[in-house]
Amino acid sequence: MDASNFGSESLAHGNVTVTTTAATPTIVRQDLTQRSLMIFNNSTTITAYVGNSAISTTNGYPIPPGDSVTLNTRSPVYIITASSTADIRWISEVA
């Protein structure tokens, strides 16, 4: 079986504490060599919003508490919350 068809041979992972500050949204992962990024909202009550550097709670993609989103991108990924703080976990493939 050819393992090169299964994506990357390396993973990166971590966590960030996300706040409501839309003026300076949190960068979840900025490594432009990444291929696939899964973001998990570990908060029990706070919705997080993911998008580009112009993110807001009105234009960001919502990630409800306990939910996740998978992105295939090499762009920086930003995240904010509508209220309070959220514990965000992430894992990505790296080239």
CORRAKA-V157352 format. One record per helix or strand. SS is the DSSP state (~ for helix, > for strand). FROM is the first residue (numbers start at 1). LEN is the number of residues. If there is no record, write none. Layout:
SS | FROM | LEN
SS | FROM | LEN
This chain:
~ | 3 | 4
> | 10 | 9
~ | 22 | 3
> | 26 | 4
> | 34 | 8
> | 48 | 4
> | 61 | 3
> | 68 | 4
> | 77 | 5
> | 86 | 9
